[in-house]
Amino acid sequence: MTQQDEKWMREALREAQAARAEGEIPIGAVVVWGERVIGRGHNMTERLHDATAHAEMIAVTAATQSMGGKYLEGCTLYVTVEPCPMCAGALNWSQVGRIVYGAPDPRRGYSLFTPSLLHPKTVVEGGVLADDCSALMLEFFKSKR
Amino acid sequence: MTQQDEKWMREALREAQAARAEGEIPIGAVVVWGERVIGRGHNMTERLHDATAHAEMIAVTAATQSMGGKYLEGCTLYVTVEPCPMCAGALNWSQVGRIVYGAPDPRRGYSLFTPSLLHPKTVVEGGVLADDCSALMLEFFKSKR
């Protein structure tokens, strides 16, 4: 984990907070290329009535639009929670260079599955600002009980 | 396999042919509810520069818009080729009632992974009009060589 990683994870957390403000499960993501955010997104499944509208899917689609191509080899995706299998599959197709996530998801995370759902060249790091990321989730689910 | 299944798979094949006409990998999908197609899509990854723009993703999003809700429990998704993990994950989140696919995909199909990527309540049938579905794919990849 680098200082840069913390900086960009704070951007992903800002997206997660935007989701929370809209009554969505608070997960956020940004795609970074060099020193720039080229795609961002937060969970919008309720607002869009669309189970595919996860933070990572929105951020990946936005990033590929910025790049003008469907591959994200030189990019890093930051996301506040470990991606689900759908999002891992999307990240595989996009060949994203690196994935940095915050809180693990021991119930729905991609890492429960074999063989790996990610592209063999993608580097992964988990646990960046994990406490901040999971606090948002815990608070949300507590408020729903 | 029922006559209805063949009828709707021919609709999915029509979508796959539309993809072929646009120079895309020829995969098509429709979502059926009762006697109606409520979502359709074909692969658009090249045109949209978006690795997530698979036939199933587009059809699922369209269907949830038609339904006004994010769940597709009473619906069947017809797709010409076995879904990839990303699409299987999306179908899981949508809780689609049934999946009918044409050709298997022994290299990229969702069924290579454990535990299952699909929702436990989703019923699956493969091999409907499989020869027609795979002929489109073989012809496409032959033309690219």
HADDOCK unambig.tbl for C-alpha pairs under 7 A between the chains (distance, minus, plus):
assign (segid A and resid 49 and name CA) (segid B and resid 64 and name CA) 6.39 0.50 0.50
assign (segid A and resid 49 and name CA) (segid B and resid 65 and name CA) 6.78 0.50 0.50
assign (segid A and resid 49 and name CA) (segid B and resid 68 and name CA) 6.33 0.50 0.50
assign (segid A and resid 49 and name CA) (segid B and resid 69 and name CA) 4.89 0.50 0.50
assign (segid A and resid 49 and name CA) (segid B and resid 70 and name CA) 4.58 0.50 0.50
assign (segid A and resid 50 and name CA) (segid B and resid 61 and name CA) 5.98 0.50 0.50
assign (segid A and resid 50 and name CA) (segid B and resid 64 and name CA) 6.04 0.50 0.50
assign (segid A and resid 50 and name CA) (segid B and resid 70 and name CA) 4.77 0.50 0.50
assign (segid A and resid 51 and name CA) (segid B and resid 70 and name CA) 5.35 0.50 0.50
assign (segid A and resid 51 and name CA) (segid B and resid 90 and name CA) 6.90 0.50 0.50
assign (segid A and resid 51 and name CA) (segid B and resid 93 and name CA) 5.69 0.50 0.50
assign (segid A and resid 51 and name CA) (segid B and resid 94 and name CA) 5.65 0.50 0.50
assign (segid A and resid 52 and name CA) (segid B and resid 90 and name CA) 5.71 0.50 0.50
assign (segid A and resid 61 and name CA) (segid B and resid 50 and name CA) 5.98 0.50 0.50
assign (segid A and resid 64 and name CA) (segid B and resid 49 and name CA) 6.39 0.50 0.50
assign (segid A and resid 64 and name CA) (segid B and resid 50 and name CA) 6.05 0.50 0.50
assign (segid A and resid 65 and name CA) (segid B and resid 49 and name CA) 6.77 0.50 0.50
assign (segid A and resid 68 and name CA) (segid B and resid 49 and name CA) 6.34 0.50 0.50
assign (segid A and resid 69 and name CA) (segid B and resid 49 and name CA) 4.88 0.50 0.50
assign (segid A and resid 70 and name CA) (segid B and resid 49 and name CA) 4.59 0.50 0.50
assign (segid A and resid 70 and name CA) (segid B and resid 50 and name CA) 4.79 0.50 0.50
assign (segid A and resid 70 and name CA) (segid B and resid 51 and name CA) 5.37 0.50 0.50
assign (segid A and resid 85 and name CA) (segid B and resid 85 and name CA) 6.84 0.50 0.50
assign (segid A and resid 85 and name CA) (segid B and resid 86 and name CA) 6.42 0.50 0.50
assign (segid A and resid 85 and name CA) (segid B and resid 89 and name CA) 5.53 0.50 0.50
assign (segid A and resid 86 and name CA) (segid B and resid 85 and name CA) 6.44 0.50 0.50
assign (segid A and resid 86 and name CA) (segid B and resid 86 and name CA) 3.99 0.50 0.50
assign (segid A and resid 86 and name CA) (segid B and resid 87 and name CA) 6.46 0.50 0.50
assign (segid A and resid 86 and name CA) (segid B and resid 88 and name CA) 7.00 0.50 0.50
assign (segid A and resid 86 and name CA) (segid B and resid 89 and name CA) 4.14 0.50 0.50
assign (segid A and resid 86 and name CA) (segid B and resid 90 and name CA) 5.64 0.50 0.50
assign (segid A and resid 87 and name CA) (segid B and resid 86 and name CA) 6.47 0.50 0.50
assign (segid A and resid 88 and name CA) (segid B and resid 86 and name CA) 6.98 0.50 0.50
assign (segid A and resid 89 and name CA) (segid B and resid 85 and name CA) 5.53 0.50 0.50
assign (segid A and resid 89 and name CA) (segid B and resid 86 and name CA) 4.12 0.50 0.50
assign (segid A and resid 90 and name CA) (segid B and resid 51 and name CA) 6.89 0.50 0.50
assign (segid A and resid 90 and name CA) (segid B and resid 52 and name CA) 5.70 0.50 0.50
assign (segid A and resid 90 and name CA) (segid B and resid 86 and name CA) 5.63 0.50 0.50
assign (segid A and resid 93 and name CA) (segid B and resid 51 and name CA) 5.69 0.50 0.50
assign (segid A and resid 94 and name CA) (segid B and resid 51 and name CA) 5.64 0.50 0.50
assign (segid A and resid 113 and name CA) (segid B and resid 113 and name CA) 6.57 0.50 0.50
assign (segid A and resid 113 and name CA) (segid B and resid 114 and name CA) 5.59 0.50 0.50
assign (segid A and resid 113 and name CA) (segid B and resid 115 and name CA) 6.12 0.50 0.50
assign (segid A and resid 114 and name CA) (segid B and resid 113 and name CA) 5.59 0.50 0.50
assign (segid A and resid 114 and name CA) (segid B and resid 114 and name CA) 5.54 0.50 0.50
assign (segid A and resid 115 and name CA) (segid B and resid 113 and name CA) 6.11 0.50 0.50
